[in-house]
Amino acid sequence: MPKGDIGLSDASALLDLITGAVSGKLNEPFNLTQLPRKMMEIERKYCLTQTAQSIDMAITKFMGCFGHFLEDQKIVVESLITFVGVDQYFIVQSNNKESIFRYRVGANRPAQLTVKFQTEQGSNLIRGEINLNIRYEEPDKVRAFMAVVCGLADSYQIFAVQQSGNIWITKDSEGNLVEVVVYKTARITPPEKLEAFVEIEPLNSENIPGVIKTIKKYEKALQLSDLTCKESIAELFRTNKAG
């Protein structure tokens, strides 16, 4: 057999491997109405302040509350990551449906191409989120790929947002992992005022009502109930909003 050729038995084994790893038939699209938990984002966002002059004060106040909460509840910090980076957003509309693609690069976070979409119309609490890890060295390939996607859409918007902040992965006595992110963000193109946000996202629970209960527990303890932000970052900074 010439080098590089695949015999029928080898091809059959590869097909078995692929079909075992792929949910559904290979000649049908993925069923997005039955997303597994690993393709779902369940989180809530909070806007600490929209006044640039008070951002540092608001973050300092939150950090004090967060520290007391961790101590009182005996919650362990599994890891702390400081990050800075840029997210380029592609909001794509087709057949009256909207999908948000995000190309992320920066320090201390993996380069990713992500698509997010609402599983319930008008709600960002539970969304579909599919992440593909990519290489930093190939930004032109990513942008060319997204140019093809945008070319197939009825309409699209493209803009970039810069972010910097901290990510805490916390673990309580019951083994629940919760990601708490505190960050500053601003749109780059065109410029937008600086804002600060907190995000709370349970990571390892399959029980959706339990996940939401955990979010509400953190929300109440951290005095965030009145600061809930129902819009995503892409929705907040999209270019058809006032700058």
Kinemage of the C-alpha trace (Angstrom):
@kinemage 1
@onewidth
@group {chain A} dominant
@subgroup {mainchain}
@vectorlist {calphas} color= white
{ca met a 1} P 0.000 0.000 0.000
{ca pro a 2} L 1.469 3.409 -0.930
{ca lys a 3} L 2.565 5.541 2.008
{ca gly a 4} L -0.283 7.692 3.299
{ca asp a 5} L -3.108 5.596 1.872
{ca ile a 6} L -5.803 4.297 4.209
{ca gly a 7} L -7.285 0.830 3.834
{ca leu a 8} L -10.998 0.130 4.170
{ca ser a 9} L -10.578 -1.384 7.619
{ca asp a 10} L -8.607 1.656 8.798
{ca ala a 11} L -11.186 4.023 7.324
{ca ser a 12} L -13.959 2.091 9.047
{ca ala a 13} L -12.153 2.365 12.378
{ca leu a 14} L -11.716 6.113 11.880
{ca leu a 15} L -15.396 6.507 11.012
{ca asp a 16} L -16.346 4.613 14.187
{ca leu a 17} L -14.092 6.944 16.158
{ca ile a 18} L -15.644 10.051 14.619
{ca thr a 19} L -19.244 8.918 14.986
{ca gly a 20} L -18.545 7.959 18.577
{ca ala a 21} L -17.273 11.467 19.287
{ca val a 22} L -19.956 13.323 17.339
{ca ser a 23} L -23.491 13.722 18.699
{ca gly a 24} L -25.974 12.816 15.950
{ca lys a 25} L -25.514 11.777 12.338
{ca leu a 26} L -22.620 13.003 10.235
{ca asn a 27} L -24.924 14.168 7.435
{ca glu a 28} L -27.160 16.235 9.736
{ca pro a 29} L -26.524 19.523 11.589
{ca phe a 30} L -26.027 19.500 15.342
{ca asn a 31} L -29.301 19.779 17.277
{ca leu a 32} L -28.935 23.118 19.075
{ca thr a 33} L -32.181 22.581 20.996
{ca gln a 34} L -30.513 19.825 23.032
{ca leu a 35} L -27.249 21.402 24.125
{ca pro a 36} L -25.124 19.497 26.635
{ca arg a 37} L -24.125 21.398 29.789
{ca lys a 38} L -20.551 21.891 28.513
{ca met a 39} L -21.939 23.981 25.644
{ca met a 40} L -24.042 26.179 27.928
{ca glu a 41} L -23.068 29.360 29.719
{ca ile a 42} L -25.092 30.030 32.870
{ca glu a 43} L -23.976 33.291 34.408
{ca arg a 44} L -25.192 36.653 35.577
{ca lys a 45} L -23.529 39.988 34.947
{ca tyr a 46} L -23.589 43.076 37.182
{ca cys a 47} L -22.606 46.642 36.288
{ca leu a 48} L -20.647 48.111 39.212
{ca thr a 49} L -20.726 51.660 37.864
{ca gln a 50} L -21.035 53.625 34.641
{ca thr a 51} L -19.138 56.654 35.943
{ca ala a 52} L -15.445 56.475 35.074
{ca gln a 53} L -14.474 58.606 38.068
{ca ser a 54} L -15.991 56.124 40.531
{ca ile a 55} L -14.875 52.834 38.961
{ca asp a 56} L -11.853 52.243 41.191
{ca met a 57} L -13.890 53.072 44.297
{ca ala a 58} L -16.676 50.705 43.251
{ca ile a 59} L -14.217 47.863 42.594
{ca thr a 60} L -12.489 48.455 45.939
{ca lys a 61} L -15.848 48.353 47.741
{ca phe a 62} L -16.809 45.119 45.986
{ca met a 63} L -13.453 43.501 46.756
{ca gly a 64} L -13.906 44.216 50.466
{ca cys a 65} L -17.350 42.601 50.409
{ca phe a 66} L -16.036 39.658 48.399
{ca gly a 67} L -13.179 39.057 50.851
{ca his a 68} L -15.560 39.003 53.840
{ca phe a 69} L -17.908 36.628 51.989
{ca leu a 70} L -15.103 34.151 51.263
{ca glu a 71} L -13.959 34.239 54.873
{ca asp a 72} L -17.427 33.977 56.437
{ca gln a 73} L -18.506 31.107 54.158
{ca lys a 74} L -15.108 29.365 54.388
{ca ile a 75} L -14.850 29.386 50.601
{ca val a 76} L -11.449 28.523 49.157
{ca val a 77} L -9.863 30.369 46.247
{ca glu a 78} L -8.637 27.622 43.912
{ca ser a 79} L -6.964 30.036 41.504
{ca leu a 80} L -6.624 33.734 40.722
{ca ile a 81} L -5.852 34.980 37.212
{ca thr a 82} L -5.111 38.561 36.215
{ca phe a 83} L -5.842 39.175 32.541
{ca val a 84} L -5.790 41.845 29.875
{ca gly a 85} L -6.923 41.473 26.294
{ca val a 86} L -9.090 42.403 23.345
{ca asp a 87} L -12.335 40.816 22.166
{ca gln a 88} L -13.377 41.386 18.557
{ca tyr a 89} L -17.125 40.864 18.125
{ca phe a 90} L -19.011 39.837 15.009
{ca ile a 91} L -22.785 40.165 15.474
{ca val a 92} L -24.300 38.159 12.642
{ca gln a 93} L -27.968 38.241 11.663
{ca ser a 94} L -29.579 35.704 9.353
{ca asn a 95} L -33.229 34.673 8.924
{ca asn a 96} L -34.258 37.012 11.771
{ca lys a 97} L -31.892 35.231 14.168
{ca glu a 98} L -28.798 36.701 15.754
{ca ser a 99} L -25.556 34.989 16.725
{ca ile a 100} L -22.573 36.591 18.425
{ca phe a 101} L -19.077 35.488 17.435
{ca arg a 102} L -16.133 36.590 19.575
{ca tyr a 103} L -12.451 36.425 18.684
{ca arg a 104} L -10.464 36.709 21.924
{ca val a 105} L -6.748 37.347 22.361
{ca gly a 106} L -4.711 38.608 25.296
{ca ala a 107} L -2.575 37.713 28.284
{ca asn a 108} L -3.457 34.871 30.698
{ca arg a 109} L -6.532 33.765 28.749
{ca pro a 110} L -6.489 31.260 25.884
{ca ala a 111} L -6.997 32.589 22.384
{ca gln a 112} L -10.513 31.547 21.407
{ca leu a 113} L -13.141 31.791 18.723
{ca thr a 114} L -16.538 31.646 20.420
{ca val a 115} L -20.129 31.702 19.268
{ca lys a 116} L -22.905 32.634 21.706
{ca phe a 117} L -26.638 32.465 21.139
{ca gln a 118} L -29.758 32.759 23.259
{ca thr a 119} L -31.556 29.527 24.061
{ca glu a 120} L -34.516 31.515 25.392
{ca gln a 121} L -35.545 34.615 23.483
{ca gly a 122} L -34.560 37.802 25.315
{ca ser a 123} L -32.614 36.096 28.131
{ca asn a 124} L -28.841 35.988 28.638
{ca leu a 125} L -28.930 34.030 31.906
{ca ile a 126} L -28.623 30.699 30.066
{ca arg a 127} L -27.006 30.818 26.643
{ca gly a 128} L -25.395 28.499 24.194
{ca glu a 129} L -21.617 29.005 24.235
{ca ile a 130} L -19.251 27.047 22.009
{ca asn a 131} L -15.521 27.768 22.389
{ca leu a 132} L -12.806 26.752 19.947
{ca asn a 133} L -9.221 27.142 21.124
{ca ile a 134} L -7.039 28.627 18.402
{ca arg a 135} L -3.448 29.772 17.901
{ca tyr a 136} L -2.292 33.313 18.607
{ca glu a 137} L -0.091 33.122 15.520
{ca glu a 138} L -3.004 32.914 13.077
{ca pro a 139} L -5.213 36.017 13.504
{ca asp a 140} L -5.535 36.507 9.750
{ca lys a 141} L -6.998 33.024 9.357
{ca val a 142} L -9.593 33.736 12.025
{ca arg a 143} L -10.572 37.051 10.468
{ca ala a 144} L -10.745 35.489 7.005
{ca phe a 145} L -12.913 32.684 8.412
{ca met a 146} L -15.252 35.252 9.960
{ca ala a 147} L -15.332 37.207 6.677
{ca val a 148} L -16.844 34.121 5.046
{ca val a 149} L -19.413 33.814 7.875
{ca cys a 150} L -20.325 37.508 7.578
{ca gly a 151} L -20.599 37.166 3.804
{ca leu a 152} L -23.300 34.523 4.268
{ca ala a 153} L -25.311 36.651 6.700
{ca asp a 154} L -28.159 39.040 5.978
{ca ser a 155} L -26.336 41.719 7.977
{ca tyr a 156} L -23.493 42.005 10.469
{ca gln a 157} L -21.621 44.370 12.803
{ca ile a 158} L -17.941 44.240 13.779
{ca phe a 159} L -16.308 46.049 16.696
{ca ala a 160} L -13.656 45.500 19.353
{ca val a 161} L -13.696 45.749 23.153
{ca gln a 162} L -10.715 45.859 25.512
{ca gln a 163} L -10.872 44.226 28.943
{ca ser a 164} L -8.687 43.903 32.016
{ca gly a 165} L -9.397 42.374 35.391
{ca asn a 166} L -9.229 39.335 37.661
{ca ile a 167} L -10.777 35.874 37.596
{ca trp a 168} L -11.296 33.927 40.825
{ca ile a 169} L -12.193 30.234 40.814
{ca thr a 170} L -13.753 29.534 44.202
{ca lys a 171} L -14.722 26.257 45.857
{ca asp a 172} L -17.180 25.875 48.732
{ca ser a 173} L -17.457 23.095 51.319
{ca glu a 174} L -19.806 21.130 49.028
{ca gly a 175} L -17.299 21.144 46.175
{ca asn a 176} L -19.123 23.701 44.021
{ca leu a 177} L -16.778 25.643 41.736
{ca val a 178} L -17.811 29.216 40.963
{ca glu a 179} L -16.026 31.671 38.694
{ca val a 180} L -16.141 35.299 39.818
{ca val a 181} L -14.788 37.860 37.361
{ca val a 182} L -14.234 41.559 38.085
{ca tyr a 183} L -13.136 43.628 35.114
{ca lys a 184} L -13.023 46.988 33.380
{ca thr a 185} L -14.033 47.237 29.748
{ca ala a 186} L -14.388 49.798 26.978
{ca arg a 187} L -15.153 49.656 23.282
{ca ile a 188} L -12.171 50.411 21.035
{ca thr a 189} L -13.864 50.999 17.678
{ca pro a 190} L -15.474 53.485 17.991
{ca pro a 191} L -14.400 54.625 21.497
{ca glu a 192} L -16.805 54.106 24.383
{ca lys a 193} L -16.806 55.143 28.020
{ca leu a 194} L -15.089 52.893 30.546
{ca glu a 195} L -17.307 50.581 32.610
{ca ala a 196} L -16.788 47.932 35.297
{ca phe a 197} L -18.576 44.608 35.670
{ca val a 198} L -18.799 41.526 37.873
{ca glu a 199} L -19.749 38.114 36.493
{ca ile a 200} L -20.769 35.050 38.521
{ca glu a 201} L -20.753 31.660 36.806
{ca pro a 202} L -21.008 28.252 38.531
{ca leu a 203} L -18.832 25.786 36.639
{ca asn a 204} L -19.290 22.172 37.683
{ca ser a 205} L -22.973 21.633 38.380
{ca glu a 206} L -25.277 19.824 35.930
{ca asn a 207} L -28.380 20.836 37.888
{ca ile a 208} L -29.586 24.066 36.282
{ca pro a 209} L -31.956 25.108 39.130
{ca gly a 210} L -29.040 24.472 41.509
{ca val a 211} L -26.743 26.632 39.373
{ca ile a 212} L -29.226 29.510 39.453
{ca lys a 213} L -29.622 29.078 43.218
{ca thr a 214} L -25.859 29.377 43.641
{ca ile a 215} L -25.788 32.553 41.535
{ca lys a 216} L -28.516 34.095 43.700
{ca lys a 217} L -26.607 33.124 46.860
{ca tyr a 218} L -23.485 34.945 45.677
{ca glu a 219} L -25.556 37.834 44.331
{ca lys a 220} L -27.279 38.453 47.654
{ca ala a 221} L -24.160 38.051 49.782
{ca leu a 222} L -22.125 40.368 47.543
{ca gln a 223} L -24.849 43.053 47.485
{ca leu a 224} L -25.271 42.863 43.709
{ca ser a 225} L -29.035 42.395 43.468
{ca asp a 226} L -29.711 45.976 42.360
{ca leu a 227} L -26.859 45.969 39.827
{ca thr a 228} L -28.051 43.163 37.527
{ca cys a 229} L -27.156 43.743 33.887
{ca lys a 230} L -29.375 41.780 31.496
{ca glu a 231} L -27.472 42.736 28.350
{ca ser a 232} L -24.320 40.976 27.195
{ca ile a 233} L -21.079 42.873 26.566
{ca ala a 234} L -21.722 42.581 22.833
{ca glu a 235} L -25.199 44.062 23.229
{ca leu a 236} L -23.958 46.855 25.477
{ca phe a 237} L -21.169 47.960 23.155
{ca arg a 238} L -22.600 47.196 19.708
{ca thr a 239} L -22.060 50.035 17.309
{ca asn a 240} L -25.692 50.982 16.777
{ca lys a 241} L -25.914 52.130 20.397
{ca ala a 242} L -24.997 55.654 21.395
{ca gly a 243} L -21.280 56.065 22.022
